[in-house]
C-alpha cells in the first residue's frame, strides 16, 4: 500500500435535482453524488461509482425510489438512493454530458453525449433499452450542440427538444422527427449569442436568454411562417439560466446581477425579485410540486427557497472565488492557515471574507465578513471592477487573535490600506473586531506573523510591508473609568539599509525575530527592537530571501530559508549554513505539533524533512495536476496508523491548487472505501434524528435483544440538539416512556375501562360515541376528580392514561393528575 493524492474538497456543484416528493436533493459534486435533506439541510450520504466527473442525475420514472446518473467516464448507473446502493451500470463508450429526458413507456433515454474526444461539439442522442435491459446503438436527434446543458431543453410533454449554439436555435419534433433551425434576427440580439434555453412544459413555447440581458419568447416555430416572438428585458448583463415552473405559470431567470427574477407568463409586466443572493446565478431547478426553487451560484453554493422567495436552506461546498477580479493565478492570497479554535483550515472565501473549513467534518463552518461591503455587479463583464480585496491574514498559536489586511486600489486615487485585529469571542463563538488601523504601512503588507504566546508578555504581531520596513504591533490596556478595553498599537518600526523587507518569523519561544531584507537575513530582539546579527546566504546573484521558517523542538536553533531556486538551513548558534539544496520552492510550511517541515516545489512534488538534515523524511512526486498555491499541516492525528508506510508524523498535509481543489494524501484503499450508509426510512420525518432512529430500528429488528432495552427518551437526549426536531413532536413518545405498566388480574371493571381506552384508540375519532367518551375523560381530568382507589384500580388508571396519550388533552392538568396518582400509590 502507498499514499496517493485524494481530493478532499473543492469540487464544484454540478447538475442537481429533487426527489419525487421534494424531500431530498441529489447533487453531482466531482466524481460523487451528494444527497441532502431539504427539510433541515443536512447531508445524508454520498453515492460513489463514477471514475470521472458526474454530469447528470435524474429520478427514474419507472421507479421513483431510484435515480440515474451519467458521467464523463461513459457510465450510466442506476442507484437505490435510500440504501445508497448501486443497482446496475451500463457502459455506453462515449462522453456523457447530461441526461435530458427518460421515457418509462418507450424504455428510452435521451442524453447529451460526444462519441469522440476529437469532436468539438456534442450531440443529443436517443438510446433504447432492449428486452435484456441493455441499451442499443444510439440515434442522433440533434447534432452540433453546445456542451452546456443549460442550452438544451425538453418541452410540451416531451414533444420537442430545443438546442442553441451561438446565435442559432434548433428545434427537433419527436412526432415528426424533423428539425427546424430558427435564425436569430439582428434587431433582437445585435449579434449576441444565446446563453440559455428553457421550454414550456405544456405549450409550444421556448424562452431563450441572450448575452445582452434580453429574454426572447418564441411561438409558432414549427409553422412555415416566421415565428412569433416577444421580448422580456430586465437583466443588464447576460442571462445565465432560465427555468419554467411545472405548471408553466412562471418563468425564472438569473444572471450576473445576483438577482432571481420571477416572470408571470400571462403578464410579463408583473415580476418578483429576490435580490442580493451573494453571487451570480448559474442554474435554476424547480421541485416537481413547484413549491421549492433551488439556485446554484458561482461561489459553489446552492440556495433552497420556497415560492415566497424565502431562503430555507443553503448548501455550501468549499467557497470558490469566481468574480473575475484579483489575482487569477492565486485565488487564496491569504494562503492556507490552521485555526486551533475551530480545528479548521482558514482561507479566502466569498469576496472580502475568510472561510473556515472543517476537514474532519468535510464541510464549511462559516464565512467571516472582513471587509463589510456588498458585491455590486459591474456595468459589463469586460470592464475591470475595483473592489476591496483581502490580501493577508494571520492567526495566533492559541487561536485567540486574528489579523487581516485589506486593500482597495484603482490605480488612480490613493489606495485604501486597512489592518484589522479580531478577538475571538466565546459568547458569540466567532471573531469580533477589536482594532482597525488605517494605512498601517505606506504600501501593502506582504507578510504577517504572530509571536508565540507567553503569559509574561502581551500578544505581538509583526507585519512586513513593501515600504522597506517591518512593524511590531502590541496589545495595550485602554481601560478608563467608563469601560474596560484594550486595543492594538504600533510599538516599533525596523528598517535595514533601505533594503526591501520580504518575510519574517519568530522563534518557537518568541525570543528572536528574523526578517529577510532582500538577500540578507537579519536577527532582531523583538522586546527592544535591537538588531543582533546579519546572515548572508553566500549565494551568487544575491537572490532574494522569499520565505523563512524557524525550526521547532530539538531544531529550534535552526532557520530554514528559501530563495527562488535554493533551500538552505542556518545554524543560529554557529551562524553557519548546515546544508543547501537546489530546488524551486513554491510553499514552505511547518508542522505546529512536531519538528517537521515540508515544501512543495514548482514541479508539484512534496517533500517532508527536518531542519537538521537535507535528506527527506518523506517525499511524493506530483501531488497535484495543477500548480500549487498553498499548503498547511493539520494536527488531527489521521495518519497515526501510517507510520509503517514512512509517514513521519501524526499531522495531515493539505494542499490547495490554482483550480481551488483541496488535496490530501490517503491510502489508496481508503479512497474507494464505502462509508457506512444509513437507510432512510420513509415512514419517519426526513431529518438527522430520524436517520439515527431508522438505523436503530433496523438493527433491533434484525437481531433478538434479550437484555433490557434502553428507554426511548435516552436516544433522544443523547443526540445533537441542533439535529433534533421540535420536542413537541415527540412529547407523546417521551411521556409514554415514563409510564410503568403492571400486570394485574383482569376484572370485569378492568375490562370495561380497558375497552373504553381501546375503542377510543382504534375506532374513528369522528364518531360521536368516541368523542363523548373522550370529552368525559378530559373533563374528569380537568376538574381533578380523583377518588381514592385500591391499588389494583390505581394500576388500572395508569393503563387508562396510557390509552389517553394518543388523544388530545390538556397536558398541564394531565401532569398534575399523574403526580397525584403517583403520590397516592406511594
Helices and strands as residue ranges (DSSP letters): E 3-9, E 13-18, E 24-29, E 32-37, E 43-48, E 54-59, E 66-71, E 75-80, E 85-91, E 95-103, E 108-114, E 122-128, E 139-145, G 149-151, E 152-155, E 160-165, E 168-173, E 178-183, H 186-189, E 194-199, E 205-210, E 214-219, E 228-233, E 239-244, E 250-255, E 260-264, E 267-274, E 281-286, E 292-297, E 301-306, E 311-316, E 337-339, E 344-348, E 353-358, E 363-369, E 389-395, E 401-408, E 416-425, E 430-438, E 445-450, E 460-465, E 470-477, E 486-494, E 501-506, E 513-517, E 520-525, E 530-536, G 540-542, E 547-550, G 553-555, E 558-562, E 566-571, E 576-582, E 585-590, E 596-601, E 606-610, E 618-620, E 628-634, G 640-645, E 652-657, E 662-667, H 668-671, H 688-702, H 712-717, G 721-723, G 727-730, H 731-736, H 748-762, H 768-782, H 791-804, H 811-825
